[in-house]
Amino acid sequence: MSDLLTEHPGVSSVEPVDLGNRGQVLRVTCADGVVTDLLVTNMAPPGGDNYQEDERIVSKRETAPGR
C-alpha cells in the first residue's frame, strides 16, 4: 500500500509508525506539509484476489415474509 501512496506526486513520504497498544499506522506526509495517519484495518490475503477471474456474486437468500 505504501508503494501506491509514494507514487503520488503530492506525497513526500510514507512511513510505518507503531502506536503501541493502539496499533500501527502509515504516516503520510504530503508536499504541502499536511500529515495524516492511516489505520489499515483489513487487507487482501497474501497473494491477493485473482482479478483474472469473474467476481463471484454472493447474495442473501430470500426468506418467507414474517421471518
C-alpha positions in Angstrom: 0.0 0.0 0.0 2.8 2.4 0.8 4.1 1.9 -2.7 0.9 3.3 -4.2 1.0 6.3 -1.9 4.6 7.2 -2.6 3.9 7.2 -6.3 1.5 10.1 -5.9 3.2 13.5 -6.8 1.6 15.2 -3.8 3.1 12.7 -1.2 6.5 13.5 0.2 6.9 10.4 2.4 5.1 7.4 3.9 6.4 5.6 7.0 5.0 3.0 9.3 4.6 4.3 12.9 4.0 2.0 15.9 1.5 3.4 18.3 1.9 0.7 20.9 -1.4 -0.9 22.1 -3.3 1.3 19.6 -1.7 -0.5 16.6 0.4 0.6 13.7 -0.4 3.3 11.2 1.0 4.6 7.9 2.1 8.2 8.4 1.7 10.1 5.2 3.4 13.4 4.8 2.1 15.5 1.8 4.1 18.0 -0.2 2.1 20.9 1.4 3.1 19.8 4.9 -0.1 18.1 5.9 0.5 14.9 7.9 -2.2 12.1 8.0 -2.1 8.8 9.9 -3.8 5.9 8.1 -5.0 3.0 10.1 -5.3 -0.1 7.8 -7.9 -2.4 9.3 -8.3 -5.0 6.6 -6.3 -6.2 3.6 -6.5 -8.9 1.0 -4.9 -12.2 1.9 -1.4 -12.9 0.8 -1.4 -13.3 -2.9 -4.5 -11.1 -3.1 -7.6 -11.7 -5.2 -7.4 -13.2 -8.7 -8.6 -10.3 -10.9 -8.4 -12.5 -14.0 -11.5 -14.4 -12.8 -15.0 -13.1 -12.8 -16.2 -11.7 -9.5 -18.3 -14.2 -7.6 -21.6 -12.5 -6.5 -22.9 -13.6 -3.1 -26.4 -12.6 -2.0 -28.6 -13.4 0.9 -31.3 -16.0 0.3 -34.8 -14.6 0.4 -36.9 -15.8 3.3 -40.7 -16.1 3.6 -42.4 -12.9 4.8 -42.5 -12.5 8.6 -39.3 -14.5 9.2 
